[in-house]
């Protein structure tokens, strides 16, 4: 039975939604390598055409999404300590003097807010450099 590349591409495309995208991409790449190995043994002209053109057509027909930019299914992301610190201080709307626990809460003035925003932006810039 001859190798039906179109049918293999449809098979991989039909796995969408059933198999995670990284696995579909891996299946596509392994089938592509298998086809290349088969063609290399049987027909050097078809092998060369596969490498130059048909391999890309095959990958396109597999309908891969975000081939090299996938996110693992078990990824757990949470804010860094610096991000939590910045968020905490950006949400402060009032303050009272530390030396006077009986003092009334006062709103943050525009000057204090400008200083706070500048300091937090500098902290974020430092974090990006590290």
Backbone torsions as a table, in degrees:
resi	resn	phi	psi	omega
1	UNK	NA	126.6	-179.4
2	UNK	-70.0	155.2	-179.6
3	UNK	-72.1	121.1	-179.4
4	UNK	-104.0	95.0	-175.6
5	UNK	-65.6	-39.6	-179.9
6	UNK	-59.7	-41.5	179.7
7	UNK	-66.9	-38.2	177.3
8	UNK	-65.0	-39.8	178.2
9	UNK	-64.6	-41.3	177.4
10	UNK	-64.1	-38.0	178.0
11	UNK	-60.3	-47.3	-179.9
12	UNK	-65.6	-41.7	178.9
13	UNK	-61.9	-38.5	-179.6
14	UNK	-69.2	-15.9	177.8
15	UNK	-76.9	-9.5	-179.1
16	UNK	-60.4	129.9	-178.1
17	UNK	88.3	-15.1	179.1
18	UNK	-101.6	-40.8	-177.6
19	UNK	-114.7	139.4	177.3
20	UNK	-56.9	148.1	-175.4
21	UNK	-56.3	-40.0	177.6
22	UNK	-60.2	-36.0	179.4
23	UNK	-71.0	-40.0	176.4
24	UNK	-61.6	-41.3	178.7
25	UNK	-62.4	-43.0	178.2
26	UNK	-63.1	-43.1	177.8
27	UNK	-60.2	-45.5	179.2
28	UNK	-59.1	-47.0	-178.6
29	UNK	-65.3	-39.2	179.5
30	UNK	-69.9	-39.5	176.0
31	UNK	-64.3	-39.1	178.0
32	UNK	-61.3	-42.9	178.4
33	UNK	-66.6	-38.1	177.9
34	UNK	-64.3	-43.5	178.3
35	UNK	-62.8	-43.4	179.1
36	UNK	-61.2	-42.6	178.8
37	UNK	-63.0	-42.5	179.4
38	UNK	-64.2	-45.4	-179.5
39	UNK	-67.7	-34.4	-179.6
40	UNK	-62.5	-38.1	179.5
41	UNK	-73.9	-40.2	-170.9
42	UNK	-90.3	-41.7	-171.1
43	UNK	-150.4	100.6	-177.8
44	UNK	-59.3	-33.7	179.6
45	UNK	-67.2	-45.3	177.9
46	UNK	-66.6	-34.6	177.4
47	UNK	-61.2	-46.2	180.0
48	UNK	-63.7	-42.8	177.9
49	UNK	-63.3	-38.5	178.5
50	UNK	-59.7	-47.5	-178.4
51	UNK	-65.8	-37.4	-175.4
52	UNK	-81.3	-33.1	-170.1
53	UNK	-140.1	-54.7	-169.2
54	UNK	-64.6	-29.8	180.0
55	UNK	-62.6	-40.4	178.9
56	UNK	-69.5	-37.9	177.3
57	UNK	-63.2	-42.8	178.5
58	UNK	-58.7	-47.8	-179.8
59	UNK	-62.1	-39.4	178.5
60	UNK	-64.8	-41.2	-179.5
61	UNK	-70.2	-20.7	175.5
62	UNK	-73.9	-11.3	176.9
63	UNK	56.9	46.9	177.8
64	UNK	-71.6	143.7	177.0
65	UNK	-116.9	132.7	179.2
66	UNK	50.1	56.1	-172.9
67	UNK	-49.7	-47.1	-177.2
68	UNK	-107.3	7.8	-177.0
69	UNK	-126.8	56.1	-178.8
70	UNK	-97.0	157.0	178.1
71	UNK	-114.1	130.2	179.2
72	UNK	-60.1	145.8	-179.1
73	UNK	-64.2	-28.3	-175.7
74	UNK	-98.2	19.2	-178.8
75	UNK	-68.2	131.8	177.1
76	UNK	-122.5	118.4	-177.2
77	UNK	-116.9	134.6	174.1
78	UNK	-140.6	160.4	-177.5
79	UNK	-66.5	144.4	176.0
80	UNK	-73.3	167.0	177.7
81	UNK	-61.8	-38.3	179.1
82	UNK	-64.3	-41.5	179.1
83	UNK	-63.8	-41.9	177.9
84	UNK	-64.0	-40.7	178.2
85	UNK	-61.2	-48.4	-179.8
86	UNK	-62.7	-43.9	179.6
87	UNK	-62.1	-40.8	-179.8
88	UNK	-60.2	-48.7	-175.6
89	UNK	-77.2	-23.4	175.8
90	UNK	-74.8	-21.4	-178.6
91	UNK	-91.5	-5.6	179.5
92	UNK	-68.1	130.2	-179.4
93	UNK	-116.0	-15.4	-178.8
94	UNK	-145.7	161.9	179.3
95	UNK	-147.6	164.3	169.2
96	UNK	-138.6	154.5	-176.6
97	UNK	-63.4	136.3	-176.2
98	UNK	-66.7	-34.8	-176.6
99	UNK	-76.7	-12.0	-176.7
100	UNK	-128.0	90.5	-178.2
101	UNK	-65.4	-16.9	179.5
102	UNK	-91.0	-0.3	-177.7
103	UNK	-69.4	153.6	177.4
104	UNK	-76.3	152.2	174.9
105	UNK	-71.9	135.7	-179.5
106	UNK	-118.6	144.4	178.1
107	UNK	-70.2	152.8	176.6
108	UNK	-69.0	128.9	179.5
109	UNK	-78.2	161.9	177.3
110	UNK	-58.3	-36.0	178.9
111	UNK	-67.1	-43.0	178.0
112	UNK	-64.3	-39.9	179.6
113	UNK	-63.7	-42.4	179.0
114	UNK	-61.8	-41.9	177.7
115	UNK	-63.0	-45.0	-179.7
116	UNK	-60.6	-46.3	-179.5
117	UNK	-63.1	-42.5	178.8
118	UNK	-61.5	-45.7	-179.2
119	UNK	-63.5	-43.5	-178.4
120	UNK	-67.8	-39.9	176.8
121	UNK	-62.6	-38.4	177.4
122	UNK	-67.4	-38.5	176.2
123	UNK	-61.6	-43.9	178.6
124	UNK	-63.6	-40.4	178.2
125	UNK	-64.3	-39.9	176.8
126	UNK	-64.3	-40.2	-179.2
127	UNK	-64.7	-36.5	-179.8
128	UNK	-66.7	-31.0	-178.7
129	UNK	-73.6	-20.8	-176.1
130	UNK	-92.6	NA	NA
